[in-house]
Amino acid sequence: MGLDQWIKTKQKMSYSTEIAYWRKQYVIQDWMKQLWFDRGNPDNEAFNGVEVDLSLNDLNAFRKSMKGIFIPEYCDEFIFPFIREAKRAIKDGYEVYYICSW
């Protein structure tokens, strides 16, 4: 058991596709949970199985936040590549979202 996290894409009437996967990255979890609350969504204490839609602005803010927290090598390998792919997916008409499972 533990925290599993994904960034996925989807289109209407289609299955989702995984862009990124992490385990137990609590900084990422906290950032996404705060985004959920900032949008006026209800307090979901467990924040489990909630899809958080991500826009281009969200991805830019996420990149900026993570750049200040993680070492550059970690960002270059694990954060920035998925952000580039997620932005490309949005521009191609896909929805991008974060989801986690405890």
VMD Tcl script that draws the C-alpha trace (Angstrom):
set ca {
  {0.00 0.00 0.00}
  {1.10 3.51 -0.62}
  {0.49 6.60 -2.66}
  {0.39 5.96 -6.42}
  {0.08 9.00 -8.70}
  {-0.57 9.47 -12.41}
  {-0.84 12.19 -14.99}
  {-3.16 10.98 -17.76}
  {-4.82 12.19 -20.92}
  {-8.28 11.44 -22.23}
  {-10.66 12.36 -24.99}
  {-14.42 12.03 -24.98}
  {-15.58 8.44 -25.42}
  {-12.01 7.17 -25.14}
  {-9.76 5.42 -22.67}
  {-7.14 7.33 -20.73}
  {-3.44 7.19 -21.50}
  {-0.70 7.49 -18.89}
  {1.85 10.26 -19.30}
  {3.60 10.03 -15.92}
  {3.59 7.82 -12.85}
  {5.08 8.36 -9.39}
  {5.01 6.61 -6.05}
  {4.93 8.47 -2.76}
  {5.80 11.93 -4.11}
  {4.06 13.88 -1.37}
  {5.19 17.28 -2.63}
  {3.39 16.63 -5.91}
  {0.36 15.30 -4.02}
  {0.18 18.39 -1.83}
  {0.46 20.71 -4.84}
  {-2.36 18.96 -6.70}
  {-4.54 18.82 -3.60}
  {-4.07 22.57 -3.07}
  {-5.02 23.20 -6.71}
  {-8.21 21.18 -6.11}
  {-9.09 23.28 -3.05}
  {-8.16 26.57 -4.74}
  {-10.79 25.80 -7.37}
  {-13.45 25.72 -4.67}
  {-13.90 21.97 -4.60}
  {-15.09 20.27 -1.43}
  {-12.70 19.13 1.23}
  {-11.89 15.54 0.44}
  {-9.67 14.59 3.38}
  {-8.41 11.44 1.72}
  {-8.11 13.10 -1.73}
  {-8.28 9.63 -3.23}
  {-9.38 8.91 -6.79}
  {-10.13 12.56 -7.54}
  {-9.43 13.70 -11.11}
  {-7.84 17.15 -11.13}
  {-8.02 18.65 -14.62}
  {-4.83 20.45 -15.62}
  {-4.64 23.44 -17.97}
  {-1.60 24.95 -19.66}
  {-1.51 27.59 -16.90}
  {-1.63 24.87 -14.22}
  {1.26 23.03 -15.85}
  {3.32 26.24 -16.02}
  {2.65 26.97 -12.34}
  {3.45 23.37 -11.42}
  {6.75 23.54 -13.32}
  {7.72 26.76 -11.58}
  {6.86 25.34 -8.15}
  {8.67 22.05 -8.66}
  {11.74 23.81 -10.06}
  {12.13 25.55 -6.73}
  {11.75 22.36 -4.68}
  {13.50 19.51 -6.47}
  {17.11 19.41 -7.58}
  {17.62 20.29 -11.28}
  {18.58 16.74 -12.25}
  {15.32 15.37 -10.83}
  {13.29 18.01 -12.64}
  {15.10 17.36 -15.92}
  {14.48 13.62 -15.70}
  {11.06 13.29 -14.07}
  {9.17 16.60 -14.07}
  {9.91 18.57 -17.24}
  {9.49 15.70 -19.77}
  {5.95 14.94 -18.60}
  {5.06 18.65 -18.61}
  {6.17 18.95 -22.23}
  {4.13 15.87 -23.18}
  {1.07 17.09 -21.26}
  {1.21 20.50 -22.96}
  {1.47 18.83 -26.35}
  {-1.56 16.65 -25.51}
  {-3.64 19.69 -24.53}
  {-2.72 21.44 -27.77}
  {-3.78 18.28 -29.65}
  {-7.22 18.42 -28.04}
  {-6.81 16.02 -25.12}
  {-7.77 16.66 -21.53}
  {-4.95 16.20 -19.04}
  {-5.57 15.32 -15.42}
  {-3.91 14.15 -12.21}
  {-5.26 11.25 -10.20}
  {-3.95 9.38 -7.18}
  {-4.75 6.27 -5.23}
  {-3.90 5.52 -1.60}
}
mol new
graphics top color blue
foreach p $ca { graphics top sphere $p radius 0.5 }
foreach p [lrange $ca 0 end-1] q [lrange $ca 1 end] { graphics top cylinder $p $q radius 0.2 }
display resetview
